[in-house]
Amino acid sequence: MLERLGEVLKKATDKIANAIFLDKNMVDSIVRDLQRALIEADVNILLVKELSDKIKKAAFDERIKEIDKKEHIIKLLHDELVRILGEYKPLKLQSGQNRIVLLGLYGAGKTTTIAKLGNYFAKRGNKVALVGLDVHRPAAKEQLKQLAEKHRLTAFVDLDETDALKTWKSLESSGKLKDYRVILIDTAGRHTLDDELIKEIKSLNKEIKPTESILVMPADIGQAAKQQAQEFQEALNISGVIITRMDSTAKGGGALSACAETGAGVYFITTGEKINDIESFNPDSFLSRLLGMGDLQALIEKIKSATGQKEQEELQKRIEEGKLSLEDVVEQVKSMSSIGGFDKIKGMIPGFGNIVKKIPENLMETQEEKISKWEHIIKSMTQEERENPEILEKQSSRITRIAKGSGVNNSDVRALLKQYKMLNEVIKSGAGMSEMDLSKGMSQKQMMKLAKKFMKGKKLRF
C-alpha cells in the first residue's frame, strides 16, 4: 500500500535527521524525491507544490535556529502530509438503531464492502443486519446473501422483488428489522451518477431515514475521486467515504487527498479480499505506518475484527481458570492467518518490517498447511488428551497412535504440543490477557510492551 511513497518519506526524514547542516543542494534533493513520490501516488500537483514551497521556506528561514531547524522541518513535513490526507473522522454509532446506506457506481465494491462492514460491527458486539436493495445489477442480491451465509451474518434479501422501495417497506412493516442496532443497506449503482439513480436513492432515503449515507469508491480512480465525491455530496448529501482496493494501486494517495479536499471524510479503507481487510482510516496513524513507525491501533482493530468480543471473553475466562486447550492454540493461529499473517501486520508493529523481510515468502502457505494438520491431529485425540495435552509428553505411544490416526508424522504432533507449551509460557510471562484484553482497549504503554515481547519472541514459529 503506497510502498514507494513510504520508502521515500522514510529516506527523507532520515536524511534530514542525520544531516550535520541543511544546505541548498540537500534540501533540493529531498524535495525532488518527495515531489516524485507524491506525484506517483497521484497526489494533486498543486498540493505537492504547496508542500515543497513550505519545506524550502522553513529550511532557509534565518529566524529558525540551525539546531532546531531539522526538527521543525520533520514536524512540518508530518503535519502537512496529515493535512493532505484529511481530518480524522471515525464513524460513531448512535445509541439507537443505525441505518447506514452505502452508495456508489458500478465496480466500486459496495456489496463486498457491506459484508466487511457487517463483520466489523458484529465482532464488536453489535447485532447487525444486511439489506439488499440493489435490484438492477444481476446477481447482486444473491452475492450479498452468499457473503452473509459464509460469514455468519444476517441478510434480508428478496430475490424475486424488482422494486427496491417495496422491498424496504415490506421489511419495515413486518418488524423484522426492529431488533438490529446496525442495518447496512446495499443500493443500486450506475456507470455514472445520473438523474435516474439520484431519484431512486432520494426516494429510498425518504423512507429509510438513514443515520449515515456513505459513498464507496475504489482507490484506483485517483484524483477523479474529488469530482465523484463532490457530485454525490451535492446530489445526495453523503456523510463519509469508504475507499476500497487500497492494497492494489499507487493511486490511493490521490483518492485520499481528493476526498480531503472536498471535506468528505474517509471513514474506512479496505486493503484486501478477506472479510477482515477493512480498517478505520486515521490519517495520523496511516502516515505513521508509511514512515515505518508502525500503527499498533490498526493492528488491535484487525485483531478485534478477527476474534469476536464473546470469543475474547471466553478465551480470557479459560486462561484465568487454567483451562487453555489445544483448540485454543489452533484458533489463535487461525486468527493470525485471517488478518493476513505477517504480510499484513509487518507495517503495524514499530521496527518489525525489517525482521519480517527475513521470513520466507511462502510462510502463509506453510501456516495454512500446519493449521489443517493440527485440526486432523486434534480430531484423533481423546477428550482427555485435548484438555490435558501434557499427558502426551509422558507417553510416546499416545503420540504414535494420534499420528497414525491423523495421517501425519510424530514430529507434527510434537510441533502442535510445542506451540501449546509456548502459548502457555507467553501467558505466564505476563504478555497474557491482562495486556491482550482487547475488549477493554489498550494503553499506548501496554501496546508498546506487547509489541516488544512479540518482536523478541524467538519461539514464535508458526
C-alpha positions in Angstrom: 0.0 0.0 0.0 1.8 3.1 -1.3 5.1 1.4 -0.5 7.1 3.6 -2.8 5.9 6.8 -1.1 6.6 5.2 2.3 10.2 4.4 1.4 10.8 7.9 0.1 9.3 9.5 3.2 11.4 7.4 5.5 14.6 8.3 3.5 13.7 12.0 3.5 13.2 12.1 7.3 16.4 10.1 7.9 18.3 12.5 5.6 17.1 15.5 7.5 17.6 14.0 10.9 21.2 12.8 10.2 22.3 15.9 8.3 25.1 18.0 10.0 23.6 21.1 8.4 21.0 21.6 5.7 22.4 23.2 2.6 20.6 24.1 -0.6 21.7 21.0 -2.6 20.5 18.6 0.1 17.1 20.4 0.5 16.6 20.5 -3.2 17.4 16.7 -3.4 14.9 15.9 -0.6 12.2 18.0 -2.2 12.7 16.5 -5.6 12.4 12.9 -4.2 9.2 13.9 -2.3 7.7 15.5 -5.3 8.3 12.5 -7.5 6.9 10.1 -4.9 3.8 12.2 -4.2 3.0 12.6 -7.9 3.5 8.9 -8.4 1.0 8.3 -5.6 -1.4 10.6 -7.6 -1.5 13.4 -5.1 -2.7 16.7 -6.6 0.3 18.7 -8.1 -0.9 21.9 -6.5 -0.8 20.3 -3.1 2.7 18.9 -3.9 4.0 22.3 -4.9 2.5 23.9 -1.7 4.3 21.3 0.5 7.6 21.8 -1.4 7.4 25.5 -1.0 6.8 25.3 2.7 9.7 22.9 3.3 12.1 25.2 1.3 10.9 28.2 3.2 11.4 26.6 6.6 14.9 25.2 5.6 16.1 28.7 4.6 14.3 30.7 7.3 17.1 32.5 9.2 14.7 33.1 12.1 14.8 29.4 13.0 18.0 28.3 14.8 20.0 25.8 12.9 19.9 23.4 15.9 16.0 23.5 15.8 15.6 23.5 12.0 15.8 19.7 11.4 13.1 19.0 14.0 11.0 21.9 12.6 11.1 20.6 9.1 10.4 17.0 10.0 7.4 18.2 12.1 6.3 20.4 9.2 6.5 17.5 6.7 4.5 15.3 9.0 1.8 17.9 9.7 1.4 18.9 6.1 1.1 15.3 4.9 -1.6 14.6 7.6 -3.4 17.8 6.3 -3.2 16.4 2.8 -4.7 13.1 3.9 -7.6 14.8 5.6 -9.2 15.1 9.0 -9.7 12.0 11.2 -13.4 11.3 11.1 -14.4 8.0 12.7 -17.9 6.6 12.1 -19.6 6.7 15.5 -22.7 4.7 16.1 -25.8 6.3 17.6 -27.3 4.9 20.8 -30.4 3.8 19.0 -30.8 2.0 15.6 -28.2 2.9 13.0 -29.4 2.8 9.3 -26.3 3.0 7.1 -26.9 3.3 3.3 -23.9 2.5 1.0 -23.8 4.3 -2.3 -21.5 4.1 -5.3 -21.0 3.5 -9.0 -20.6 0.1 -10.7 -17.3 -1.7 -9.8 -16.7 0.2 -6.5 -17.1 -2.9 -4.4 -20.3 -1.9 -2.4 -21.6 -5.4 -1.8 -18.3 -6.9 -0.6 -17.7 -3.8 1.5 -21.1 -4.2 3.2 -20.1 -7.7 4.2 -16.8 -6.5 5.6 -18.5 -3.6 7.4 -21.1 -6.0 8.8 -18.4 -8.3 10.2 -16.5 -5.3 11.6 -19.5 -4.1 13.6 -20.7 -7.7 14.5 -17.3 -8.6 16.0 -17.7 -5.5 18.3 -20.8 -6.8 19.9 -23.5 -5.2 17.7 -26.5 -7.0 16.3 -26.1 -6.4 12.5 -28.4 -6.9 9.5 -27.6 -6.6 5.8 -30.3 -5.5 3.4 -30.1 -6.0 -0.3 -31.8 -3.2 -2.3 -29.7 -3.4 -5.5 -32.4 -4.6 -7.8 -30.6 -3.7 -11.1 -27.2 -5.4 -11.1 -27.6 -9.1 -11.9 -26.8 -11.4 -9.0 -26.2 -8.5 -6.6 -28.7 -9.8 -4.1 -27.5 -13.4 -4.5 -24.0 -12.2 -3.8 -25.0 -10.4 -0.7 -26.9 -13.5 0.5 -23.9 -15.8 -0.1 -21.5 -13.4 1.7 -23.7 -13.2 4.7 -24.1 -17.0 4.9 -20.3 -17.6 4.5 -19.5 -15.2 7.4 -22.5 -15.9 9.7 -24.2 -12.6 9.2 -27.9 -12.0 8.9 -29.1 -10.8 5.4 -32.6 -9.8 4.3 -32.9 -10.3 0.5 -36.0 -10.7 -1.7 -34.7 -12.4 -4.8 -38.0 -12.0 -6.7 -38.8 -8.4 -6.0 -37.7 -5.8 -8.6 -38.7 -2.7 -6.7 -36.2 -1.6 -4.0 -38.7 0.7 -2.3 -41.3 -2.1 -2.0 -38.6 -4.4 -0.5 -37.8 -1.9 2.2 -41.4 -1.1 3.1 -42.2 -4.8 3.4 -39.2 -5.4 5.7 -40.1 -2.4 7.9 -43.8 -3.2 8.2 -43.0 -6.8 9.1 -41.0 -5.7 12.1 -38.0 -7.9 11.1 -35.5 -5.1 11.5 -36.6 -3.7 14.8 -34.1 -5.6 17.0 -31.0 -4.8 15.0 -28.7 -2.0 16.1 -26.8 -1.7 12.8 -28.6 -2.1 9.5 -26.3 -1.9 6.4 -28.2 -1.2 3.1 -26.8 -2.1 -0.3 -28.2 0.2 -3.0 -28.0 0.2 -6.8 -25.1 1.6 -8.8 -24.8 3.0 -12.3 -21.9 3.7 -14.7 -22.4 7.4 -13.8 -24.4 9.4 -11.3 -27.4 10.1 -13.5 -30.8 11.6 -12.7 -32.5 8.2 -12.5 -30.1 7.0 -9.8 -30.4 10.2 -7.8 -34.2 9.9 -7.9 -34.1 6.3 -6.8 -31.7 7.0 -3.8 -33.7 10.1 -2.7 -37.0 8.1 -2.7 -35.3 5.4 -0.7 -33.7 7.8 1.8 -37.1 9.4 2.4 -38.4 6.1 3.7 -35.2 4.7 5.3 -34.2 8.0 7.0 -30.5 6.9 7.1 -28.2 7.9 10.0 -25.3 7.7 7.6 -25.0 7.8 3.8 -21.6 6.5 2.8 -20.0 6.7 -0.7 -17.9 3.7 -1.7 -15.1 4.5 -4.2 -12.2 2.4 -5.5 -8.7 3.8 -4.8 -7.6 3.3 -8.4 -9.6 6.3 -9.7 -7.1 8.6 -8.0 -7.8 12.3 -8.3 -11.1 11.6 -10.1 -12.3 10.8 -6.6 -12.6 14.6 -6.0 -15.2 15.1 -8.7 -17.1 11.9 -7.8 -17.2 12.8 -4.1 -18.4 16.4 -4.9 -21.2 15.1 -7.2 -22.5 12.6 -4.6 -22.2 15.3 -1.9 -24.2 17.8 -3.8 -26.9 15.4 -5.0 -27.3 13.0 -2.0 -25.5 14.7 0.9 -23.1 11.9 1.8 -21.7 11.8 5.3 -18.5 10.0 4.6 -16.5 7.8 2.2 -15.1 4.3 2.2 -12.1 3.8 -0.2 -11.7 0.2 -1.5 -8.7 -1.6 -3.1 -6.1 0.4 -1.2 -3.8 -2.6 -1.4 -3.6 -2.8 -5.2 -2.8 0.7 -6.5 -0.4 3.5 -6.2 -3.2 6.0 -6.8 -4.5 5.7 -3.2 -2.8 8.9 -2.3 -4.8 10.7 -5.0 -8.1 9.3 -3.7 -7.4 10.1 -0.1 -6.2 13.6 -0.8 -9.0 14.3 -3.2 -11.6 13.3 -0.5 -9.8 15.6 2.0 -10.1 18.5 -0.5 -13.9 18.0 -0.7 -14.4 17.8 3.1 -15.9 14.3 2.7 -14.1 12.4 5.5 -12.8 8.9 4.8 -14.4 6.5 7.4 -12.7 3.3 6.3 -10.3 1.9 3.8 -10.2 -1.8 2.5 -6.9 -3.4 2.0 -7.6 -6.9 0.5 -10.1 -9.6 -0.4 -10.6 -11.2 3.1 -13.5 -10.3 5.3 -11.2 -8.6 7.9 -9.4 -6.4 5.4 -11.1 -3.2 6.4 -9.9 -0.6 8.9 -10.9 2.7 10.2 -8.9 5.5 8.5 -6.9 7.6 10.8 -4.6 10.0 8.7 -2.0 10.3 11.6 -1.8 6.5 12.1 -1.7 5.9 8.3 1.2 8.2 7.9 3.0 6.6 10.9 2.8 3.3 9.0 4.1 4.9 5.8 7.1 6.3 7.8 7.9 2.9 9.2 6.8 3.9 12.7 4.1 1.3 13.0 0.4 1.5 13.7 -0.5 -0.6 16.7 -4.0 0.8 17.0 -4.8 -0.6 13.5 -3.4 -3.9 14.5 -5.6 -4.0 17.6 -8.6 -3.2 15.3 -7.7 -6.1 13.0 -7.5 -8.5 15.9 -10.9 -7.3 17.1 -12.3 -8.0 13.7 -10.8 -11.5 13.5 -11.9 -12.5 17.0 -15.3 -11.5 18.3 -15.9 -9.9 21.7 -17.6 -13.0 23.0 -14.8 -15.3 21.9 -12.2 -13.0 23.5 -14.1 -13.0 26.8 -14.5 -16.8 26.7 -10.8 -17.3 26.0 -9.8 -15.0 28.8 -12.0 -16.9 31.2 -10.5 -20.2 30.2 -7.0 -18.8 30.7 -7.9 -17.4 34.1 -9.2 -20.8 35.1 -6.1 -22.6 33.7 -8.2 -24.5 31.1 -6.4 -23.5 27.9 -6.9 -26.3 25.3 -5.3 -27.3 22.1 -8.3 -26.0 20.2 -7.5 -22.6 21.6 -4.0 -22.7 20.2 -5.3 -23.6 16.7 -7.9 -20.8 16.9 -5.2 -18.2 17.9 -3.1 -19.2 14.9 -6.2 -19.1 12.7 -6.9 -15.6 13.9 -3.4 -14.6 12.9 -3.9 -16.1 9.5 -7.3 -14.4 9.0 -5.8 -10.9 9.4 -3.2 -11.7 6.7 -0.4 -13.1 8.9 2.9 -11.4 8.9 2.4 -9.8 5.5 -0.5 -7.6 6.8 0.9 -6.8 10.2 4.6 -6.1 9.4 3.9 -2.4 8.9 1.8 -2.1 12.0 4.4 -3.1 14.6 7.2 -0.5 15.1 10.5 -1.8 13.8 9.0 -5.1 12.7 9.2 -4.6 8.9 12.9 -5.3 8.7 12.5 -8.5 10.7 9.7 -9.8 8.5 11.8 -9.4 5.4 13.9 -12.4 6.5 10.8 -14.6 6.7 10.2 -16.8 3.6 7.5 -15.6 1.2 5.7 -19.0 1.3 5.2 -18.6 5.1 1.4 -18.2 4.9 1.0 -21.3 2.7 3.0 -23.3 5.3 0.9 -21.8 8.0 -2.4 -22.9 6.4 -0.9 -26.4 5.9 0.0 -26.6 9.6 -3.4 -25.5 10.7 -5.0 -28.2 8.6 -2.7 -30.8 10.0 -3.3 -29.6 13.6 -7.1 -29.9 13.1 -6.7 -33.5 12.0 -4.4 -34.3 14.9 -6.9 -32.9 17.4 -9.7 -34.9 15.9 -7.7 -38.1 16.5 -7.3 -37.3 20.2 -9.5 -38.4 23.2 -11.3 -35.6 25.1 -8.8 -36.1 28.0 -5.9 -35.6 25.7 -7.4 -32.4 24.2 -8.0 -30.9 27.6 -4.7 -32.1 29.2 -2.1 -32.3 26.4 0.7 -32.5 29.0 0.0 -36.2 29.4 1.1 -36.9 25.8 4.7 -35.8 26.5 5.0 -38.6 29.1 3.6 -41.3 26.8 5.1 -41.5 23.3 2.8 -44.4 22.5 -0.1 -41.9 22.6 1.7 -39.6 20.1 2.3 -42.5 17.8 -1.3 -43.5 17.9 -2.5 -40.0 17.2 -0.1 -39.5 14.3 -1.3 -42.7 12.7 -4.9 -41.8 13.2 -4.5 -38.4 11.6 -2.1 -39.4 8.8 0.8 -37.3 9.9 4.3 -37.8 11.4 5.1 -37.9 15.1 7.0 -34.6 14.6 3.8 -32.9 13.5 2.1 -33.9 16.8 5.1 -32.7 18.8 5.1 -29.4 16.9 1.5 -28.8 18.0 2.4 -29.6 21.6 5.3 -27.2 21.4 3.0 -24.4 20.2 0.7 -25.1 23.0 3.5 -25.0 25.5 4.9 -21.8 24.0 1.5 -20.0 24.3 1.2 -21.0 27.9 4.7 -19.7 28.6 3.8 -16.3 27.0 0.7 -16.0 29.1 2.6 -16.9 32.3 5.4 -14.4 31.5 3.0 -11.5 31.6 2.2 -11.0 28.0 -1.2 -12.6 28.5 -4.7 -11.4 28.7 -4.0 -8.6 31.1 -2.4 -6.9 28.1 -4.4 -8.6 25.4 -7.9 -7.9 26.8 -8.8 -6.1 23.6 -12.4 -5.7 24.5 -11.4 -3.1 27.1 -8.8 -1.5 24.9 -5.0 -0.9 25.4 -3.0 2.0 26.6 -0.1 3.1 24.4 2.4 1.8 27.0 0.7 -1.7 27.0 0.7 -1.9 23.2 4.4 -1.0 23.1 5.2 -3.5 25.8 3.3 -6.2 23.9 4.9 -5.3 20.6 8.4 -5.6 22.1 7.6 -9.0 23.6 6.2 -10.1 20.2 9.4 -9.0 18.4 11.6 -10.8 20.9 9.6 -14.0 20.8 12.1 -16.3 19.2 9.9 -19.2 20.0 7.1 -17.9 17.7 7.5 -20.4 14.9 4.1 -20.7 13.2 
